[in-house]
């Protein structure tokens, strides 16, 4: 049996940098805030951060996440390490049900679920994640200066990632089993001196502690210091379907400058709103979303008070 519903002003779904920053700003504006999610599943956990302002050197993403969670708890955010599995509109509020059947009633929602990277599904991929296997060329290119890298993918994300990596790596090979590149993109890849292997697949990723090579579908081995899997990102949008939240042309949650979605009282921040998939963007959007959600709740309270006084 589900326990009695808990009441909150703002529920944040997602315990990564966007969710944490949202919580900090919402609670500091007097809101009662709950943060839902499994922090260990955040893409930040296996990240190595060196391109974030005011952070010196390379900082482990897991450590940054730990500090952020300590911050929100200190400010008074209730952190619940459970995923939301259902959201139902209730007049001017929402009912959120967690994976352990806990029910929450909230006045505003912030979606900070991140995006699930599409996996290649080959041996070595999981083992070497964060140790040579990456899902974000923009994020990690700087760690592969003067090294050999392999990019895997068939579409624009892979092509853009490969081109970007040529500014850092000594050699970039793009492996595309079912390429869908335009003529213009092919010209750009050639101009950037990306080696394109069409019709090939990566079957295995090998190494000793870190990535050393990949095995291709023809049985050949390709030396590599890093493997960038750029198959596109799949947004975690299942919770938005019943709410009728509008998406943009690329399947990301559409938001305005206040990070408001098409549904009143629902805001979004971070990777779920689309690229660039960077911590700096997630934190900035989280700041705006937290402030906007707090303003929405305060306005909602004023409207209800006015109606009661009529």
N, C-alpha and C positions, 0 to 999 in steps of 0.2 A: 504493500500500500504506500502510495506517495505521501510524504509528510506535508504538513500545512505549508502553503506558499509563503515565501519570504518576500518582503516589500523593499524595493530599491528605487532610487530615482533613475539611475543609469546602469545598464548592463553592457559590458564590453565583451565581445566574443572573439577571443584570440589573445594569447599571452606572449606575443612577440613584441618587438620594439614599438610598433604602432599602437597596440593595445595598452602597453605600459605607459606610453606618453599620454594617451587619451585619459587614462585613469588619473595620472598626476594632475592634469589640468582640470578635470571634472571635479575631483574631490576637493581641490583647493578653492573651488568656487561654491563650496557648501553642499555639494551633492553627496548622497549616500550611494556608493558605487560598488558594484561587484564585477570582478574580472574572472571570466571563465576560460578554461583551456588548459592544455598540457604544455608547459614551457619547453619541455625537452623535445617537443616536436617542431619547434620553431626552426626555420631555415638558418637563423642566426647561430644556433648551437654549434654547428660545424664550420662556422665562418671564421675567417682571419681578417680583421679589420685594420686597414691602414689609410683609407681614403675618407675618413670621417673627421670633420673639423674639430680641432682642439684635442685630438687623441694622438699621442706621440708614439711613433714606432708602430709595431704590429701588436694588436690586442686580440686575444681570443674571444670570439663571440659568446661562448658559454659564460665567461666571466662577466661580460657586459650585461648579459641577461640576468645573471644572479644578482648583480648590483641593482638593476632596475626593479626586480621583484622586491628586493629589500626596501627600496624607496617607496613603492606604492603601498606596501604594508605599513611602513612608518607613517605615511600620510593618512592612513585610515581606510584604504581600499580593502574590501574583503576578497581574497583570492581563493577561488574554488578550482581545484585541479580536475575538472570534469568538462567534457565537451557538451555543448548544447546540441540536442537532437531534434528539437521541434520548437517553432515559434508561432504563436497564434495571436492575432490582433484581438484586443478586448476593449472596445469603445476607444477611449483615449489612452489606453495602456496596451502592454503586450504581456503574454504569458510565455515564459521560457522554461522548457523542460530539459533537464540534464540527463546524461547517460545513466545516472543512478536514480533517476525518477524524482529528483528534487525539482520542485516547482517554484519559480520566481515570478513575481509580478513587478513590472518596471514601466517607467514613463517614457524612457528613450533608450534606443539601442545604438551601439557603435559596432559595426562589422569590421573586424581587424583579423580576419581568418588567414590572411596570407594566400599563397597559391601553392598548389601541390605540383612540384616539378614532375614532368613526365619522365619515367624511368626507361632505361634501355633494356633492363632485364637480362643482363649477361653476367657470367661468373666474374668476380672481382669488382663489380660496380659498387656494391655495398661496402665491401671490405676496404676499398680505397677512397671512399667518399671523404673529402677533406684532406686527403693525402695524395692528391693528384687528380682525383675525379671531381669535377665542378659542374654546376648547372647554370653558371652565370659568367659569361665572358667579361661583361662590363665590370663585375665585382672583383674578379680574381686575375685579370690579365697581368697586372703588375707583378705578380709572383712568378711570372714565367719569362722574365727578361732573358734574351739570348738562349732560350731553350726550345726544344722541339715539342710541338703540341698537335693533338688531333682533335678536330671538331666533328661531331656526329649530328647529322640532321638533314632534312630535305627542303626546308622552307626558308623564309626570310630571316627568321631568328638565327638559324645556323649560318647563313651567308653574312649577316651583319656581324655576328660574333667572330667569324673567321677573319673578316676584313679588319675588325678592331684589333684582333690579336697580332696582326702583322706589324703593328707599331711597337710590339714588345718582343715577341718570340723570334727566334732565328729561322724557324721553319714552321709553316702552318699547313696541315693537310686536312681537307674537308672530305669526309666519307659520307656519301649519300647513296643509299640503296635505291630510293625512288625519287630522284631529284625533281623538284618543281620550281626551278629557277627561270626567271625571264631572261631574254637575250641580253638585256641591259645589265642584269645582275651577273650573268656569266662574264660579260666584258669587264665589269668592276672587279670580279674575283681574279681574273687573269691579270688585270692591271696591278692588282695588289700582290701578285705573285703567290696566290694561294694554290696549292697543288690539289686538284679536284679528282677524287676517285669515285666515279659514277658506277652504280650497280654493285657496289661492294657493301658488305656489312661488317661491323665489329662483332666478333663472336666471343671474345674473351679479353679481359684486362689483367695484365700480369705485373708483378713487381715484388720487391722485397722491402716491406715497410712503406715504400712509396711506389708510385707507378713507374714502370720501366718500359713497357711495351704493350701493344695490342695485337691480337690475332685476328686476321681478316677471314672472310668467308671462303676465300680460295686457299686457305691454309698458310698464307704468308704472314710473317711477323713484321710489325712496323715499330721502330723505336719511338718512344714518346715519354716525355717528362710529365705531361699532363693530358687529360682527356676531358674535353668540354662537351657535355651532352646538351644539345640545344634543340630539343624536340618541341619547344613551346611550353607554356605554363598553363595548367588547368586550374582555373579558379575553383575554390571550395564554395560553390554557390547553391548547394542543395537547400540550405536554410532560407534562401531568398525567394524560392519559387512561389510558395503559397502567399507570400507577402506582395507579389507582383512588382518587385523592384525592377526598374528598367536597366538594361545593359547597354553598353556602347557597341559600336560595330565590331569590336574585337572580342566581345563576350565578357568584358570587365564590368564591374559595377559602375554605373554612370553617376557622377557627383558634380555639384557646383563648387564655387570657391569656398563655401562654408562646409564642404564635405557632406552636404545633405544629399540624400538619394531622392528618388521620385516619390517615396512614401514618407509622409510627415512623421517626424520623430525617429527616423532611421538614418544614421550617418555611416560613413565608411572611410577607412584609411588604410594606407599601406599597399602591399602587393595586390590586394583584391581589386584595387582601382586601376591597375595596369602599370606598365613600365614607366620609368626605369625601376627595376627591382633592387632598390638601394636602401640601406638603412637610413640615410639622410632624408630621403623622401618619406619613408615610413614615419619617422619621428616628427617631421614637419607637419605631415597630414594628421598625425595623431594629436598634436598640439591643437590644431584648428578644430578637429572633430570633438575633442573634449570640451573646448570652450563653447562650441556651437550647441552641443547636447545640453550643457548646463543652461545656456540661454533659453533653449527651447523649453526645458522643464520649468524654469522660472516664469516664462511667458504663459505656459499652460496653467500654472498655478494662479496667475493673475486673472486669466480668463474665467477659470472656474469660480474664483472668489467673486468676480463681478456678476456672474450668473446667479450665484447663491444670494447675492444682495438685492437682486431685482425683485 
